[in-house]
Amino acid sequence: MIVLKSKDELQLMAGAGRLVAETHAVVAAAIKPGVTTASLDALAEEYIRDNGGVPSFKGYHGFPASICSSVNEVVVHGIPGPQVLREGDIIGLDIGAILEGFHGDMARTYPVGEISSEAERLLWVTQKALEQGVAAAIVGNRLSDIGHAVQSFVEAQGLSVVRDFVGHGIGRSMHEPPQIPNFGRPGRGPRLKPGMVLAIEPMVNTGGWEVVVLSDNWTVITADKSLSAHFEDTVAVTEDGPLILTEA
Ligand code: MG
């Protein structure tokens, strides 16, 4: 069942979303060649807790860190650790926090120093794909119109959309119904209604869409080792159009 949120609940979710967006800004400012992914994790956890929140991912099904850090061919769910960022890397950061009982969830992929034009283009296409998905999150559309918008845009740019991981409803739980694939035919699934809150999160590869999970059971990489990017926002469906909650 898709849980609809009241106006008051949306206010609280905007607070959680704002905290997550601010955490992104703080961590993004620390990204440079030579820093470890563990140091970014520590920075995020400190900022979230200092502001009254709890990192959503820490301990989730045993996940050992507060954020996911996914470098280069890592698609999602990379575990922060001793890995040192190098000039030319791209790093996806997925950050979630609970504040006053509600979750916010947001991902961005950032350049480390100067990056290749291929990587620049990947980041641009994935950000735009997220924007296309968000623009389809309007009252009266059906759920699959979101994924269709993402896939149509990405494939027209000659890149591919990951199939094995999807977006999700979000609220008092980090993952609520419905699942939101980033691909598929339009006009399917439930009609979008005011009060639905959706984490829309395209994952885009420069090569094929196939992915592999590493032996740590978390880290997802592209099967062909091509570059991958991930952008996510938590979005409320409202009578006035999509409202992005993960904004600073
Ligand atoms: Mg998510």
Boltz pocket constraint, residues with backbone or C-beta under 6 A from the ligand:
constraints:
  - pocket:
      binder: B
      contacts: [[A, 105], [A, 166], [A, 167], [A, 168], [A, 174], [A, 199], [A, 201], [A, 232]]
      max_distance: 6.0
